[in-house]
Amino acid sequence: MEVQENYQKLQKILREMDCVVIAFSSGVDPVFLLKAAQDARVTAYWQ
């Protein structure tokens, strides 16, 4: 799969969840996940 296909798949998974909670750490993963959730128009809560 290409990067764009993987990103679209992630957005689909997030939309199926409807709402997500993201715990921030010192890495880039939570920021990426928050951006993907926002792009998918999913309610995202972060701490």
N, C-alpha and C positions, 0 to 999 in steps of 0.2 A: 504494500500500500504506500501511497505517497503521503507526504506530510498533510496536505489539504484534506485528503480522504480520512486520515486519522483524526484530524481536528473536527471534521464534520461528524464523525462517529462519536467522538467525545461529547459534542453538543447534543446529539440525539439522546445519548445516555442521560445527560443532565436534564434535558426536557422531560424525559420519562419520570425523573425524580420530582420534578416540579419545584422543589425547594432543597437547598443544600446548606450545610454548615461547614465552614472552612476554618481550620485552626492555622494561624500563621506561625512560621518558624523563621529561621534566618536564611532559608534557601529561596530559590525562585519558583519552586513548584506551587506553593499556595497562591502566589501572584498570578501565575499562568492559569491556574484553575479558576480563580476569581474572574479573570478576563474571559475565559471560555464560558463561564456561567452567565456573565453579563451579555456576551454576544448571543447566547442561546435564549436570552430574555427569561432567565430563571431567577427567582428570588434567592439571593445568597446572603447568608449571615456569616460574619467573620469575627474572630476574637484574636 
